[in-house]
Amino acid sequence: MNFIIAIGGTGIRCLESFIYLCAIGMCDGMEFNVLLLDTDIQNGNKERVNNLIDNYTSIKGANPTPTYKTFFSARINKHVFTPAYDPANGNFQLLANLANPTNCDLADLFFDKVSQNFNLEHGYRAQTQIGSYLMYHGILDAVRRFVNNQDNAGRELVDFINKVYQAGVNARIFIMGSVFGGTGASSIPIIPRAIDHAIRIIDGVGQLHRNSIKSCVLLTHYFTFNTATLAQVTTKDGVIADSGKFAINSQAALMFYEDDDTVRNTYNIMYHIGYPYKPANFDEGRAQGSDVRTGGVAQTNPAHILEFLAASAGYDFFRRDRQDLSQLNREIVYKTIDEQNDHLVYSPANFFPTEDSVFRKKLASFYLLNFFLKDVGWDLNNFLRTIRRDNNVRRYNGLEGEQQLDSLNEIIRKFGFHIAANIEAGWLWQLKQSTDDSTLFFNPESYVNKRNEISEFNYGKLLKNIDIVFTNFWYRSPYDRIKRRFLKSGPSKEQKVVSPIECLLAQFYNTFDKLI
């Protein structure tokens, strides 16, 4: 069984990219149990990915069977856990019961007073020396309280850990997070041990199987933000993350992962993700001196190409032969973007070395579906009504107006772009905007951030740069060509689709497969 643990804002955005890989059909017939683990209950990025997974599972329906060679071909089971840092236990001093003089003296040996007293509502603020302790015990306390029927806050966490336990030797665990910030950097070293200890609390004698396969990404410094003013540091209890130290934090973390015996004996393979380019500025456009967004609803950082690289590392891990993985002794795989003539080259082969053409075609197919949705008024209900009226296609009548179709519309809009009052950049556009590449896999005209130009773009030429064009003299409108091919296409037996929404997705997938 496959397990993904996405930790902190960065890890959760890496998971976002992985979910889109599942949406375009890169993970046929696979099942993933995912755990969103963050200390910031209101984090905007977490909410965005939470909604993405909810829409994905809505499309798949209850208890879906495996599907193949189609969109949304993987099954995803979501679990969420957020340590409860309320006013009664909102800092280390309260959590560690430092009113006890012995505890206080011990804490003073390791942590300064400022670190012991800052509010944890928005996470660990790059204080990994505090964060590792708090996350480890936060997980165990939540499990213990649930097992003892004291509260239900740890229910989804316990469900996730039980699945890991039941998977035994067949568990594959992939952990996503940064090594330079707070929550992810604090948690990556301790998560496998915390799971092992939690299993003993649940079962009494159980443990994380010693031969389960474990991996993580070591995602190093790739973004920056405004430096906090003295006034803001004062209002944030004297502790606030300083992005100017992220590069040093990354170096220190890599030294730790290289030398620490616990890490060497825990992970079969680690993916070191590096970015040989200037960091993205997540505060670009905001005045210098503006408050640093430490978390909360306002923290909605855009997707970044390095997070997608981390997602491709996860894909590599889950696709690797189990026997090969079990024989690895702490292998470190370095992944980055190729450079040519002082410019980064974002080739599909950077992300999927042996499946670059498969990835390109699947990504292109889903992007074409994004443009097609634009031509039907951003609502596939309109298309189904059209083919029912004009072509007597009635197999999808039951889908019209249903939540599954609304969820599909929403994911497609969030995938590439959506035109409402303004043009809203979705995940793919955000990836492109994080690079210096005007093309990023496709015709640069497909990324033009101007309403008239993007509305009029002939998306039949989406793949112009690789000489595949499916509009011609007879079919000048890509919409007409897609519709005609759609009516001739249908689900195949090998796709193993059952429900009406699965059949619709398979029919679209087969349509684009024939056209490109």
N, C-alpha and C positions, 0 to 999 in steps of 0.2 A: 504493500500500500504506500501511496505517496503523500507526504506531508510537507507543507510549506509554512514557515513561521516568519511573518513580516513584522519587524520590530521598529518602532519609531516612525517619524514622518518619512525619512528616506526609504526605509525598508518597505513601507506601505506603498510608496510611489513605484518602487521596483515591482511589487506585486501587481500594481495597476498595469504595467507593461506586460506582465505574464498573463494576466486575464485577457488582454487584447490578443495575445498570441493564441490563446484557446479560442477566442471568438472567430479568428480568421481560419481556424481549422488546422493548426499546427500540432495538436495533441490528440489525434484520433483515438477514440475508445478508451482514453485514460481517465482516471478519477483522482482528484486532489482534495485532501482535507486541509483547509487553510486556517491559520490562526492569526488574527490581527491583534498585535500586542503593543499597547501604547499607554503611557501614563496620562495623556491629555485627552480627556473624554470628549471634549468639544472640538478637537482639531479639525480644521477645514479639509485637509488632505485625506484624513481618515474617513470623514463623512463622504467625500467624493468617491473613494474606492469602495466604501460600504454600499453606497447606492449602486455602483457599477456591478458588484457581485449580486446584489438583490435583483437587479434587472436580468442578469445572466441566468440566475436560478429560476426566475419567473418564466423565462423563455423555455428552459429545459423542462419545467413542470416537476411534479412530485414523482420520486422514484424513477428517473429516466433510465432507459437501457442504453448501452454503448452505441454510438453512431460513428460512421467512418466516411472519409472523403466528402465532408460537408462542413458548413460553418457550425460553430458551437458544438463541436464533436466531443469535447471533454465534459465530464461531470465535476462540479465544484461544490464542496460542502463547507460553509462558512462558520467559523467560531470567532468570538471576540472576547478579549479580556482586558480590562482596565483596572489597575490597582486603585482602591478607593482612598484617595487623599482628600479627606474632608477637613473642616476646621478642627475637628477633635484629634486628628492625627496627620496634620498637613505638613509636617517637617520631620527631619531625622530625629531631632531631640525628643519629640513626642512619641514617635514610633519605637524608638529604642529605649524608652523609659529612663531618660537621663536624670529624672528626679532622684533616682537611686545613685548615691555618691560613688559607689563602685563602678557602675556603668558609665557614669560621667567621666571618671578618671581614665577609664580605658578608652573611651571615645576621644578624649583630648589627646591621647597619644598618636592617633591616626588622622584626626580631622580638625581643622580649625573651627572656631566658633561660628564664623559666617556660613560655612558649609553645613553646619549642623542645624541652622535655623531658617534657611530660605524655604519659601513656600513651594511645594512640589506639584502644584496644580498643572503647570505647563511642562512638567518633565524634570530631567536631571541637570539641564543647563550646562552640559559638557563636564559635569563633575562625576566622572566615571568611578572615582574612589568611593563615592557615596552610592551611586546608581547600582553598581553590581550587588552590593549588600542588600539594598532595598528591593530590587527586582527579585532576587533569589528568595528572600523571605516573604515578599508580597505574593509570589506564586504559591509558596507552601502554606502560608496563612489562609489564602483563599480556598485552597483545596481542603485544608483541615477544617475550616469552618463549614464548608459544604458537607463534608463527610459526617460531621458531628451535628448536622441539621440546625446550625446556628443562623445561616442565611443562604440565599441562592445566588449570590454575586459570582461565585466561581463555577456555576453549573456548566456553561459552555466550555470553560477551561478543562474541567474534569472530564467532560465528554470527549474532548480532543485527546487528552492524555490517555484515557481508556482505550481509544482507537489505536494509539501508538503501542500501548501495552499488548493489545489483542493481536496486532500485526506481527509481534515477535520479531523473528529474524528477517521477516519480509518488509520491515519498515524502512522506508527511505525518507530521511528528514533533511530538508534544505532550509537554511536560515538566511534571511535577507536583512541587511542593515548596514549602516555606515560604521567606520571605525574611528571617526574624528569628532563625533558629536556627543550626544548624551545618552538617550535611551538605547539605541542600537549598539553603540560602543560599550555600554555597560553590560548589555545582556548577552551578546554573542558568546563570551567565554563561559557563562554560567548556565545557559539554557539546558544543554543535555544533562548536566548534573541535577538541575532543578527538576527536570522531568523524571529522572531516575528516583529521586527522593520522593517526589509526589506519588509515584506508582506505589512505593512502599507504604505511604500514608493511606492510599485507597485500598490496597490489597492486603497489606500486612507483611507479606513475604516476597512480593513480586519485585521486578526491577526492569529497567530498560535493557532489552536484550543486548548482550555484549557484541553480537555480530550484526546488529542493525547498522545500516549504512547512513553516515552523517556527513553533511557538507555545509559550507557557508560561503558567502561572498565577503571579501574584505574590501569594501568600497571606500576608496580614499578621497581626499579633498577634491571637490569639483564645483562648489558654489561658494558664494560670499554674500554678505549683506552689510547694511550700514553699521558703523560702530556706535555703540550705545553712548549717549551723553552721560555726564556725571549725574545729572538730575534723574535720568532713568535708572541708572545703576542703584541710586539711593532708594528709589521707589520699588525696586525689585530685590530688596533685602541684601544689596551689596553683591549679588551674584547674577551674572548674565553671560550667555555664550558670546565669545569674541571670535568672529570668523577669521580674524587676522592670525589666530593661532591654530587654525584647522590643519595647515600643512605640517606644523610641528607635531600636532596631535597624531596625524597619520603616520609620521615617521616613528614616533614612540610606540604606537599600536603595532606596527609591523615588526618592530624589534621584539615586542612582547610575544606575538604569535609565532615568531621564529624560535624563541628560546624557551617558552613555557612548557613544562612537561605535561601539564593537564591538557593543554591544547593538542600537543603532539599525540597524546593517547586518546583523544576524543574524535577528531575529524579525519575521515578517510581522504578527503580531498577538499582543498580550499581554493577559491577563485579570487585572485588578487585583481581587482578592477581599477585601472588607472587612466587618467585623462591628461594627455600631453598638450594641453592648451590652457588658455587663461580661464579661470573659473567663471561660471555664469553669475551674474549679479542679480539676485532675486529681489533686490530693492531698486532696480533700474527704473528711473522715472520718478522716484520719490526723492524729496529734498534731503540732502545730507543733514543729519541731526534729527530726522524723523524717528519716532520710537521704533525700536527693534521689535518685530513681531515674534515674541517668544513662544507663541502657540495660540490655541483657541480658534474660534471660528474664522478669524482673519487670516490664518496661515493656510493659504491655498496656493502653494508654489506650483508652477507649471511643470509638466513632465520634461525630462531631460534625456538626451541620447545615452548618457552613461547608465541611467536606470534601465534603459532598454538592453544595454549590453549585459547588465546584471541578470535581467530576465532570460537572455539567451544562454547565460551560464547555467541557470536553472534548467533550461531545456536540455542542455548538454548532459547535465547530471542525471536527469530522469531517463534519458535515452541510452545512457551507457550500459554496457553489459554488467549485470550484477556480480558475476564472478570476477571480472576485471576490477571492479570497484572494491570488492572485499579483500583483494590482494594488495591494494595500495597502502603505502605507509606514509601518511601525511603528505601526499603530493600537493604541490602548489602550482596552479595553472595561472599564468599571467595573461590577461585579456586587455587589449586597448584598441585604439583606432589607428590605422596605418597613416603614415605621413609621407607626402611627396612634395618636394619643392616648397617646404615650409607651410604646406596646407594639409589638412586632414582629409583623408579619402574614405568616405562612408560607403564602402562596398558591402553588399549583402553577405559576401564571404567573410567579412569581419565578424559577423554575428552568427552565421550558420555555415561554417567552412565546407561541409559536405552536402548541405541541402540549400544552397543559396538560390538556385533556380526555383525550387519548390516554394521557398519562403516568398520570393519576389512575386510569383504568380498568385499565391494565396492573398498576399497583402494587396496586390493590385485589384484582385476580384472584389475584396471588401471595400476598397476605396471607390471602385466603380459603383458599388451599391450605394455609397454615400452620395455620389453625384446623381444617381438614378432617383434616390429619395428626394433630392432637391427638385427634380422635374415632376414629381407627383405631389408637390406641395408639402414636403416633409412629413408625409403620412402614407404608409403603405395601404391603409384602408381605402384611400382614393384609387390606388392601382387595382386592388381586388374588386372594387365596385365597377371599374372600367372594363376589366376582362370578363366579369360576369355579364355586364350589359352588352358589350360588343362581340364577345366571343363565346358566350354561354359556358364559361368556366365556373362551376359551382362547387368544386371540391373544397374551397376555402371559405364558403359562406359562414361557417360557424366561428371563424376567426375575427370577422369584422366587429370592431368595437370592443374586443376582448383585451384584458390586461397584458397577455403575452405579446400581442402586436404592439401595444403601447410601449412595452419594455424594449422590444426590438427597435422601434423608431428611435427611442431615447439613446440606445447604445450606438446606433449608426450615426446619429447627430453628434454624439460626444466623441466618436472615433476620429473624424476628420475635421469637418467644419459644419457650421449651421448659420444660416442667415435669418436673423430676427430683426430687431431694431437696428442692430449692428451685426457685423460678421463675428461670430464666436469661434475662436480657435479651439479645436478639440485636441485629442491626444496626439495624433500624427502631426498636425500642424505645430503643436508645441515642441515635438521632437525636432522638427525641421528648424524652428526658430532658435533652438538651443545650439545649432551648428552654424558654420560659415559656408554651408553648402546650399546653393540656390536650388538644387535639384532633389537631393535626398531620395533616390530610387526612381523618381518620376519626372515627367515634363515640368519644368519650373513654372509654367503658366497655370498649373493645377494648384499652386500655392499663393496666387496673387491675392493680396488682402484688399481688394477693391470690389465693391458690390457689382458694378456693371460688368467688369472684366471676368470675374469668377462665375457670374451668372451666365455669361455668353460663351464660356470656355467649352470647346468641343472635346468632351472627355473621351471620345473615341480615339483621341491622340494622347491619352494619358501615358502610354508606353512608347511614345514617339522615339525616344532615344535608344530603344532597343529594337526598332524597326517592326513593331507590331501595331498595325492600325486597323481597326475593324469598321470604320466608316469609309464609304466610297461614294461613287457617283450615284448609285442607286439608293443608298441609305445615308443621306447627309446628316440625319439626326441620330445620334447614338441611342436615344430613347427608343426610336422606332426599331432599330436593329436589335436591341436587347429584348424588347417586347416580342418581336417576331420569333427570336430564338427561344425565349422563355416558353412560348406556346407550343413549341416543338419538343421541348425538353420535359423530362419528368424524373422523379426519383428512380434509382436503380436498386436492385436487391442487395448489392454489396454495401450500400450505404446504411442499411438496417434501420431506416427511419419508420416511425409508427404514427406519431401524433400529427395532426394537421400542420402545426407550426414547424415540426421537423421536416415534413414533406415540402413545405414552402421554401425553407432554407436550402434543402437539397436541390430543389428545382432551380433556384437562383444560382447555387454553386455550379451546377451542371451547365447552366446558361453561359456563365463567364468562362468556364473551363473550355467550352467549345469556341468561344469568341476570341480568346487570347492564348 
